[in-house]
Amino acid sequence: MAESWLVRDATVEDAAACARIYEPYVRDTAVSFELEPPTPAQLADRIEAALARHAWLVLEDGGRVVGYAHGSTFNLRAAYDWSTSVSVYLEPGRRRTGAGRALYTALLDRLAARGYLTALAGVALPNEASVGLHTAMGFEPVGTYRRVGWKLGRWHDVARFQRPLGAGPSDDGTPPAPLT
């Protein structure tokens, strides 16, 4: 399976495939707190925005997009500019195959190369697969927001994870390099 995988930068032409992958997470789970699946056009806009400042990658298996990962703005305030939120989504049946790891490895490398120093992720609980992936990728749990998302008829907690990118933030008194 992994022999036929290709991780590459997304294009807006990948929006329909990404929408197909993301829709069941929105519709049927609390993995995403969106309530309505975004359209391919909306995802095309998100891809374009991510490529301009962060990164959006897709995983192809045999030429077909089967997963994606992206970075996005963690917080709009300027002091957070060197931190990025990250997410990964796979089509059903792809969990625990190494696909998430392949996407995250490439994404985290790309974000570090762009100058980001910290990756942050939120995981709606319970979600053993996502907690396991983030832990395996070097993310550390840093806290849990309790009962912050109402979806599918109940409240959900969100565990927060973070990991340094590259050398990570430095406390040596020098400002971080500008992002590329």
C-alpha positions in Angstrom: 0.0 0.0 0.0 2.6 2.6 1.1 4.6 1.8 -2.1 1.8 3.4 -4.2 1.5 6.5 -1.9 2.4 10.0 -3.0 2.3 13.0 -0.6 2.2 16.2 -2.6 1.1 19.8 -2.3 -2.7 20.1 -2.8 -4.2 22.2 -5.6 -7.6 23.7 -5.8 -8.5 20.8 -8.2 -8.2 18.5 -5.1 -11.0 20.3 -3.4 -13.7 17.8 -4.4 -11.7 14.9 -3.2 -11.0 16.6 0.1 -14.7 17.5 0.5 -15.5 13.8 0.0 -13.0 12.7 2.6 -14.1 15.4 5.1 -17.9 15.1 4.7 -18.4 12.0 7.0 -16.3 13.6 9.7 -18.6 16.6 9.7 -21.9 14.8 9.2 -21.4 11.7 11.4 -18.8 12.5 14.1 -17.6 15.1 16.6 -14.1 14.9 15.1 -14.9 18.2 13.4 -17.0 20.8 15.1 -18.3 22.1 11.8 -22.0 21.3 11.5 -22.4 21.4 7.7 -20.0 19.9 5.3 -18.2 22.6 3.3 -18.7 22.5 -0.5 -15.8 21.8 -2.8 -15.7 25.5 -3.7 -15.4 26.4 0.0 -12.6 23.9 0.4 -10.9 25.2 -2.7 -10.8 28.6 -1.0 -9.3 27.0 2.2 -6.7 25.2 0.1 -5.7 28.4 -1.6 -5.4 30.2 1.7 -3.4 27.5 3.3 -1.0 27.2 0.5 -0.3 31.0 0.6 0.7 31.0 4.3 0.9 27.5 5.7 0.6 24.2 3.7 -2.0 21.8 2.5 -0.9 18.4 1.4 -2.8 15.4 0.0 -2.0 11.7 0.0 -2.6 9.8 -3.2 -2.8 6.1 -3.4 -2.7 4.8 -6.9 -3.4 8.3 -8.2 -6.5 8.8 -6.1 -6.6 11.3 -3.2 -7.3 9.4 0.0 -6.2 11.8 2.7 -5.1 15.3 3.4 -3.4 17.4 6.1 -3.0 21.1 6.5 -1.7 23.9 8.6 -3.8 27.0 9.5 -3.7 30.1 11.6 -3.7 29.2 15.3 -4.7 32.7 16.5 -5.0 36.0 14.6 -3.0 38.0 17.1 0.5 38.8 15.7 2.4 37.3 18.7 1.2 33.9 17.7 2.5 34.1 14.1 5.1 31.4 14.6 2.5 28.8 15.8 0.2 26.9 13.5 -2.8 24.6 14.0 -2.6 21.3 12.2 -5.1 18.7 11.1 -5.2 15.4 9.2 -8.1 13.6 7.6 -8.2 10.2 6.0 -10.9 8.4 4.1 -12.6 5.6 6.0 -10.5 2.4 6.4 -7.2 4.3 6.3 -6.7 4.6 10.1 -3.6 2.9 11.5 -2.1 2.2 8.1 0.7 4.8 8.3 -1.2 7.2 6.1 -1.7 9.8 8.8 2.0 9.6 9.8 3.1 10.0 6.2 0.9 13.1 5.8 1.9 14.6 9.2 5.6 14.0 8.6 5.6 15.9 5.4 3.3 18.6 6.7 5.4 19.3 9.8 8.6 19.4 7.7 7.0 21.8 5.3 5.7 24.1 8.1 9.1 24.1 9.8 10.8 25.0 6.5 8.4 28.0 6.3 9.5 29.2 9.7 6.8 27.9 12.0 8.2 26.9 15.5 5.2 25.2 17.1 2.4 22.9 15.9 -0.8 22.8 17.8 -3.7 20.3 17.5 -7.1 19.8 19.0 -8.7 16.4 19.4 -12.4 16.0 20.2 -12.7 13.3 22.8 -13.0 10.3 22.8 -10.7 9.6 19.8 -8.1 7.0 20.6 -6.8 6.9 17.0 -6.1 10.6 16.8 -4.6 10.7 20.3 -2.4 7.8 19.3 -1.3 9.5 16.1 -0.5 12.8 17.8 1.5 11.1 20.5 3.4 8.9 18.0 4.2 12.1 16.1 5.8 13.7 19.1 2.9 15.9 20.3 2.5 16.3 24.0 -0.8 16.8 25.7 -1.0 20.3 27.2 -4.6 20.3 28.5 -8.2 19.6 27.9 -11.0 22.1 27.3 -14.1 20.5 29.0 -17.5 20.4 27.4 -16.7 23.1 24.8 -18.4 21.7 21.7 -22.0 20.7 21.3 -22.5 18.2 18.5 -24.6 15.1 17.9 -26.8 15.8 21.0 -24.0 16.1 23.6 -21.1 18.1 24.9 -17.6 17.1 23.9 -14.2 17.8 25.4 -11.2 18.8 23.3 -7.7 17.7 24.2 -4.9 20.1 23.2 -1.6 18.9 21.9 1.6 20.7 20.9 5.0 19.9 19.5 8.0 22.0 18.5 8.9 22.3 14.8 12.6 22.4 13.9 14.5 23.6 16.9 11.4 25.1 18.3 11.0 28.5 20.1 14.1 29.9 21.7 14.3 32.0 24.9 17.7 33.5 24.0 16.3 37.0 23.6 16.5 37.2 19.8 13.3 37.6 17.8 12.2 34.7 15.6 13.0 34.9 11.9 10.2 36.2 9.7 8.0 33.6 8.2 8.6 32.7 4.5 
